[in-house]
């Protein structure tokens, strides 16, 4: 499939527990190269009647480790900044 192509299809919302969900087909999942760990940004345009989901790129594990280390070493400072 050409990456410039747009997949168009219809789907309906359905109830799952306390939430309402949209189904993503296996074809959609494959085209998006997504799995259960993939994170999407949700954009709602109420006046246009649109909900847009954008796939977020995975965080580089080294950046994740840097942030963890940073917060461990400077947790008190970060907490102080959050409270201001």
C-alpha positions as CSV (number, residue, x, y, z in Angstrom):
1,X,0.0,0.0,0.0
2,X,1.2,3.5,-0.9
3,X,1.9,5.5,2.3
4,X,0.1,8.4,0.8
5,X,-3.1,6.4,0.5
6,X,-5.9,7.0,3.0
7,X,-7.9,4.1,4.3
8,X,-11.6,5.0,4.5
9,X,-14.1,2.8,6.3
10,X,-17.0,3.1,8.7
11,X,-17.1,2.0,12.3
12,X,-19.5,2.3,15.2
13,X,-19.0,3.1,18.8
14,X,-19.9,0.4,21.3
15,X,-20.0,0.1,25.1
16,X,-17.1,-1.7,26.8
17,X,-17.4,-1.5,30.6
18,X,-17.7,2.1,31.5
19,X,-16.2,3.3,28.2
20,X,-17.3,3.8,24.6
21,X,-14.8,2.5,22.1
22,X,-14.1,2.3,18.3
23,X,-13.0,-0.9,16.8
24,X,-9.6,-0.9,14.9
25,X,-9.5,-3.7,12.3
26,X,-6.5,-6.0,11.9
27,X,-5.8,-4.3,8.6
28,X,-5.7,-0.9,10.3
29,X,-3.4,-2.3,13.0
30,X,-1.1,-3.7,10.3
31,X,-1.0,-0.5,8.3
32,X,-0.2,1.5,11.4
33,X,2.4,-1.0,12.5
34,X,0.7,-0.8,15.9
35,X,0.5,-3.1,18.9
36,X,-0.9,-3.0,22.4
37,X,1.9,-0.7,23.5
38,X,1.4,1.9,20.7
39,X,0.3,5.3,22.1
40,X,-2.0,7.6,20.1
41,X,-2.8,11.3,20.6
42,X,-6.5,11.9,20.5
43,X,-7.7,15.2,18.9
44,X,-11.4,16.1,19.1
45,X,-12.8,18.7,16.8
46,X,-16.4,19.0,18.0
47,X,-17.5,21.6,15.6
48,X,-16.3,19.6,12.6
49,X,-17.6,16.3,14.1
50,X,-14.1,14.7,13.9
51,X,-12.0,12.6,16.2
52,X,-8.5,12.1,15.0
53,X,-6.0,9.7,16.4
54,X,-2.3,10.3,15.6
55,X,0.3,7.6,16.3
56,X,3.0,8.9,18.6
57,X,6.5,7.7,18.0
58,X,8.0,5.5,20.7
59,X,10.2,7.2,23.2
60,X,13.9,6.5,22.9
61,X,14.8,4.1,25.8
62,X,17.9,6.2,26.5
63,X,15.8,9.3,27.0
64,X,13.4,7.4,29.2
65,X,16.4,6.3,31.4
66,X,17.8,9.8,31.4
67,X,14.5,11.2,32.7
68,X,14.2,8.5,35.4
69,X,17.8,9.2,36.6
70,X,17.2,12.9,36.5
71,X,14.1,12.7,38.6
72,X,15.8,10.3,41.1
73,X,18.7,12.7,41.5
74,X,16.7,15.9,41.5
75,X,13.3,14.8,42.8
76,X,13.1,17.4,45.5
77,X,13.8,20.2,43.1
78,X,11.2,18.8,40.6
79,X,8.6,18.5,43.3
80,X,9.3,22.1,44.4
81,X,8.8,23.3,40.8
82,X,5.6,21.3,40.4
83,X,4.1,23.0,43.5
84,X,4.7,26.5,42.2
